[in-house]
Amino acid sequence: KERNADGSPIIDFVKVPGGKFRMGDAEKVSVTITKPFEMMSTQTTQKIWKGVIDLANAHLSGKSSLNTAPSNFKGELNPVEQVSH
């Protein structure tokens, strides 16, 4: 995968079409996507996550309670983990 000069992944998006599918291993759940959407094709790095939090804080006058560095495995080019949707 191509990378920026600083080593971070180039952010690319893929289109996820609407439709129906079965999700899960042991217990299948029927899922319907009613309209298409785009999803980032690369993992969210800790650097990208910090940028999102900085934007949220700027927009919400610093009232965001989201952790800027939640990951156990530190490194701005590592994937962010310990976060939820």
Backbone as a ProteinNet text record, in pm:
[ID]
protein_1_A
[PRIMARY]
KERNADGSPIIDFVKVPGGKFRMGDAEKVSVTITKPFEMMSTQTTQKIWKGVIDLANAHLSGKSSLNTAPSNFKGELNPVEQVSH
[TERTIARY]
84.1	0	88.6	50.3	127.9	118.2	224.8	230.2	270.6	233.6	276.5	424.5	485	627.3	661.3	566.7	593.3	569.8	534.7	512.7	368.3	283	142.3	71.8	-31.6	-101.7	-179	-186.6	-270.5	-414.5	-493.4	-631.7	-711.4	-771.3	-848.9	-981.6	-1085.4	-1217.3	-1269	-1350.3	-1416.3	-1566.7	-1640.9	-1786.1	-1842.4	-1929.7	-1998.6	-2142.1	-2181.8	-2315.9	-2423.9	-2545.2	-2658.7	-2686.8	-2756.6	-2792.4	-2812	-2827.4	-2849.3	-2737.5	-2699.5	-2602.9	-2621.5	-2560.9	-2564.4	-2429.5	-2431.1	-2308.3	-2294.9	-2172.3	-2145.4	-2093.8	-2032.9	-1979.2	-2078.3	-2093.7	-2180.7	-2328.4	-2361.5	-2500.4	-2511.7	-2570.3	-2584	-2694.5	-2666.9	-2763.2	-2784.9	-2908	-2940	-2922.2	-2845.8	-2816.2	-2861.8	-2924.9	-2965	-2902.1	-2826.1	-2772.4	-2866.3	-2937.2	-3043	-2992.1	-2875.1	-2818.6	-2666.2	-2602.7	-2457.4	-2386.8	-2264.5	-2182.1	-2036.2	-1949	-1806	-1738.1	-1636.6	-1562.4	-1413.3	-1338.5	-1194.5	-1134.5	-1047.7	-991.5	-869.4	-818	-702.7	-745.8	-667.5	-696.8	-677.8	-750.6	-733.9	-610.8	-511.8	-389.6	-412.5	-321.2	-329.5	-314.6	-238.9	-223.1	-355.9	-426.3	-556.8	-656.1	-656.3	-747.6	-726.6	-600.3	-571.4	-626	-613.1	-668.1	-819.5	-886.8	-1032.6	-1069.6	-998.8	-1026.3	-998.5	-889.5	-858.1	-970.3	-1024.1	-1135.9	-1260.9	-1288.4	-1404.8	-1391.1	-1272.7	-1251	-1265.7	-1215.9	-1228.3	-1375.7	-1448.7	-1590	-1677.5	-1639.7	-1720.4	-1661.9	-1576.9	-1514.1	-1443.5	-1374.3	-1297.3	-1379.9	-1508.7	-1597.1	-1604.3	-1523.8	-1522.4	-1454.7	-1513.5	-1454.3	-1379.6	-1355.4	-1285.7	-1136.7	-1079.6	-937.5	-854.5	-755.9	-672.2	-568.1	-537.2	-434.5	-478.1	-583.5	-636.2	-559.6	-471.2	-409.7	-304.9	-299.5	-196.3	-63.9	-69.8	49.7	79	157.8	180.1	261.9	234.3	304.4	207.1	236.6	137.3	98.6	181.6	144.5	84.6	74.4	8	-143.3	-219.4	-365	-411.4	-515.8	-576	-657.7	-650.1	-731.8	-778.8	-863.2	-924.7	-1027.5	-1088.1	-1196.2	-1317.7	-1432.1	-1555.6	-1621.7	-1712.1	-1787.4	-1866.4
-118.7	0	125.1	222.5	346.6	422.5	499.9	576.9	720.1	809.6	948.6	956.3	1072.7	1091.8	1061.2	1084.9	1058.4	912.2	828.2	686.6	650.7	751.6	724.2	675	591.3	540.3	650.8	640.5	732	693.9	791.2	762.6	745	627.7	592.7	536.6	553.7	505.5	407.4	312.8	218.2	231.7	211.8	221.2	86.1	90	-29.6	-18.5	-110.2	-100.1	-142.1	-97.3	-143.5	-289.4	-357.5	-496.7	-572.2	-704.7	-791.6	-894.6	-931.1	-1038	-1096.7	-1211.9	-1277.7	-1257.1	-1210.5	-1177.6	-1266.7	-1306.1	-1382.5	-1520.7	-1582.1	-1717.2	-1820.6	-1827	-1928.7	-1892.2	-1769.6	-1725.2	-1621.7	-1660.8	-1571.1	-1469.5	-1345.5	-1237.5	-1180.4	-1158.1	-1099.9	-947.9	-891.6	-748	-689.8	-573	-501.7	-363.6	-331.7	-197	-128.7	-26.8	34.5	132.8	190.6	281.1	269.3	287.9	274.1	381.3	349.2	445.1	419.4	509.8	492	467	378.9	342.7	355	403.2	415.2	276.3	260.5	129.1	95.4	190.8	165.5	176.3	118.3	130.9	276	316.5	450.4	450.9	532.1	540	629.8	620.2	706.2	853.1	880.3	1018.1	1070.9	989	1029.5	1047.9	954.5	964.3	1095	1131.3	1256.6	1375	1371	1478	1488.7	1374	1373.3	1435.2	1397.3	1451.9	1601.7	1645.7	1789.3	1866.3	1811.1	1876.1	1879.2	1767.9	1763.4	1866.9	1875.9	1974.3	2117.2	2143.3	2277.7	2310.8	2212.9	2234.6	2242.4	2168.6	2162.4	2247.7	2341.1	2432.2	2356.7	2246.5	2171.6	2084.9	2064.7	1988.2	1840	1795	1653	1574.1	1460.1	1377.1	1257.5	1258.3	1146.6	1151.5	1035.6	1021.8	1038.6	1126.7	1150.2	1041.8	964	860.2	733.6	665.5	550.7	420.3	414.8	288.4	237.8	106	42.2	34.7	19.2	4	137.8	221.6	359.8	369.5	473.2	502.1	565.6	684.5	757.2	686.8	597.2	524.6	386.2	352	227.3	249.1	140.9	155.9	199.9	281.5	318.3	197.2	165.4	58.6	107	32.4	71.5	182.5	187.1	281.8	203.1	264.8	202.1	288.7	230	306.5	414.2
0	0	0	-77.9	-83.5	48.2	76.4	200.4	171.7	262.5	256.5	292.5	272.7	301.9	447.6	540.5	682.1	720.4	623.3	649.4	678.8	694.1	722.8	596.3	613	495.1	424.6	293.7	217.1	245.7	285.4	319.9	191.6	179.8	62.7	111.9	34.6	73	-30.4	14.3	-74.9	-55.6	-162.5	-156.3	-111.8	-12.2	35	-16	-104.8	-162.9	-64.1	-88.1	-8.9	-42.7	44.6	20.7	150.2	137.3	253	260.9	384.4	405.2	544.5	567.1	697.5	764.5	889.4	960.5	1083.5	1114.7	1235.6	1204.5	1305.3	1290.3	1342.3	1472.4	1531.7	1515.6	1550.4	1541.3	1430.1	1319.8	1204.4	1229.7	1192.6	1204.5	1065.1	1028.9	898.9	906.7	813.7	811.6	678.9	683.5	562.4	563.9	460.1	441.7	344.2	392.8	311.4	207.3	231.7	131.9	133.6	18.9	12.6	95.2	136.3	209.7	176	215.5	195	328.1	324.4	444.3	415.1	511.8	494.2	475.1	376.7	344.5	429	504.1	590.6	736.7	825.2	967.5	1010.9	1112.6	1167.7	1255.9	1218.9	1298.1	1419.7	1514.7	1632.6	1593.4	1489	1440.2	1385.2	1307.1	1253.4	1367.6	1464.2	1577.9	1654.1	1679.4	1750	1671.3	1537.5	1453.9	1466.1	1471.7	1488.5	1622.7	1727.6	1861.4	1865.4	1801.9	1797.1	1727.9	1617.4	1547.4	1635	1704	1793.5	1904	1963.3	2070.1	2018.9	1898	1840.8	1814.3	1762.3	1728.9	1854.1	1958.5	2080.3	2192.9	2158.1	2255.2	2367.2	2332.4	2430.5	2523.1	2492.2	2581	2546.7	2452.4	2417.2	2528	2563.1	2668.6	2610.1	2478.7	2415.3	2445.3	2467.4	2499.9	2372.5	2375	2257.7	2236.8	2340.3	2329.8	2404.7	2355.7	2428.8	2408.8	2312.4	2272.9	2371.1	2384.2	2466.5	2391.4	2259.6	2176.9	2110.8	2177.3	2135.6	2006.8	1929.9	1805.9	1708.9	1663.1	1583.9	1453.6	1403.8	1282.5	1311.6	1441.1	1479.6	1474.4	1454.2	1456.5	1595.2	1598.5	1727.1	1772.3	1900.8	1958.2	2094.7	2156.3	2283	2263	2143.3	2115.2	2065.3	2069.6	2026.2	1919.6	1845.7	1746.9	1816.2
[MASK]
+++++++++++++++++++++++++++++++++++++++++++++++++++++++++++++++++++++++++++++++++++++

